[in-house]
Amino acid sequence: MEQTDFKTKLKTRLAVYAALAVLVYGAFAHFYNPHTAALTAGAQPLNLLVLTRQPMFISYNPQSAKAAVTNMNTAGKKSPGACDALKEAGINPQDVLYIRPSSQNRAEFWELCKNNLRAWRQKPYIIFIYLYDYIRLRVSGRTNIAPSDFVMITLHLMRLEPGDFTVKNPDPPPAAQNRRRAAAAAPQQILLAQNAAPAAAASASKTLVLEVLNASGGAGLAAEVTRYLRDLSNRGLIDIDVINYGNYPVIEEKSKITDITGGRPEDLKKIGRLLGMDNSEIFTSPDKTAIADAKIILGKDFILPKTN
């Protein structure tokens, strides 16, 4: 019994010492690494290219603690090299960090990232698995993330939730002659999303117009959620107007929130929490002709929270 207690205390102390070492290292790292310095100062977004079979371009804004994710199209099915993908997107390799994860399936990799963001507070040992994976990738040359960058990125990731990520799925594949032009537009769209903070502040007092769509296959769910949201609005918990509700054209396994007009990520994140969807990222689908600011798509996994 005493030996077991001793081992537990030893492991706890080692974890505390490791955490302190990481914090000290991260505090001094910005003196010699440009990426780390920029992230520490919050002067510019941190850009990360994830080299799955269909790459992901992630731009994190340290000032707003928000990240924009663009799922990129590539011409071939084989996972591209870092230089090839960056060249195709018109991005300077010196401005971007990259990682080639073990899983080449983009959806699997993203689900793992979201699960880790949700679970690490209840299962702190995930951090050690995460550290081991980074060391393995670094040694094998599958990432250019320096140790100091890794420390600072980790400290920022510990603050984030899936709802802090805005995801833009790729448009339909363009014609061959327009592919390069479409790829080059991806980072520009991300930068526009990262600079949307002034617009968000200007529209903070505006009623958020929503459309609720039932993709669960069951009957009456959209109407039930609409009543629930309107009740929350009447009680002053949110300021929304559900302008339309009905059925989605296809059945979806997972629920999601789609931002149409942009600039209201905090409001949509709050609505996600109230609907029990706080572990979902927010998708973007700009549409200048839309009458709603966002769409709430209710999948088969949706469970309406109990009314207080």
Residue, then its C-alpha position, 0 to 999 in steps of 0.5 A: m500500500e505504501q509502495t503504491d502511494f509512493k509511486t503515485k506521488l512520484k508520478t505526480r511530482l514528475a508531471v508537475y516538474a515536467a509542466l514547470a519545465v515546459l512553462v519555463y522553456g516556453a517563456f524564454a523561447h520567444f527570444y530566438n525563434p521568429h514563429t514563437a516570438a510572433l505567437t507570444a506577441g500575438a502580432q500575426p496569425l500562426n499558419l499551419l498546413v496539415l498534410t493529410r491526403q486532402p490538406m487542411f490549412i489552419s490559421y490561428n489568431p492569438q489575439s481573438a483565440k480563434a482559428a479558421v480551418t480551410n479544407m483544401n482541394t488537391a489535384g491528385k489523391k496522393s498526399p502532397g509534399a509540404c512545398d508542393a501544397l504550399k506552392e499550389a496555394g500560393i503561400n510562402p513556406q517561410d510563413v507556414l508550419y507544417i505537419r504530416p500526421s500518421s493518419q492520412n485521412r483528413a476526417e479521422f485526423w480532425e475528429l481525433c483533434k476535436n476529441n483531444l480538445r474535449a477530453w484532455r481536462q478529464k484525462p490529462y495523460i493525453i498530453f503525454i501521448y500528444l508529446y510523444d507523437y510530436i517527438r516521433l514526427r519531429v525525429s522522422g522529419r514530418t514536421n518543421i515545428a520547432p520545440s519552442d513553437f510546439v510549447m507555445i502552440t500547446l499552451h494556446l491549444m489548452r485554451l481552445e474548444p472545438g467551437d473556437f474553430t471555424v471550418k470552410n469545406p472546399d468548393p466543388p472541384p474547379a476546371a483544371q485551368n482554374r485550379r491554381r486560382a482557386a487554391a490561391a484564394a484559400p489563404q486570402q479567405i482565411l485572412l479575411a475571416q481572421n480580420a472579421a473582429p471589427a465587423a463582429a463588434a459592430s454587429a454584436s447588438k444586432t438580432l441574430v437571424l437563424e434558420v433551423l433545419n431537421a436532418s435527423g429523419g424524425a418528425g417535428l424536431a425543427a419546430e421543437v427546437t424553434r420553440y426552445l430557442r424562441d423561449l430562450s430569446n423571450r427570457g433574455l438569454i439570447d437575442i435571436d429570430v428564427i425566420n424559418y424552420g423545416n426539413y433538410p434535404v438529406i439525413e445527417e449523422k451529426s448536427k452542425i452550425t453553419d455561419i452564413t454571413g460571418g462575424r458572429p462566432e461568439d454568438l453562434k458558440k453561445i447558441g451551440r452551448l445552449l443547444g448542447m452542441d458546444n463540442s462542435e466546430i462552426f462551419t462557414s458557407p458564405d451566401k450573399t443571397a441568404i436571409a439568415d445569418a446562420k443555419i442550425i442543422l439537426g442531425k441524428d445525434f441531436i438531443l434537445p436539452k431539458t428546459n429549466 
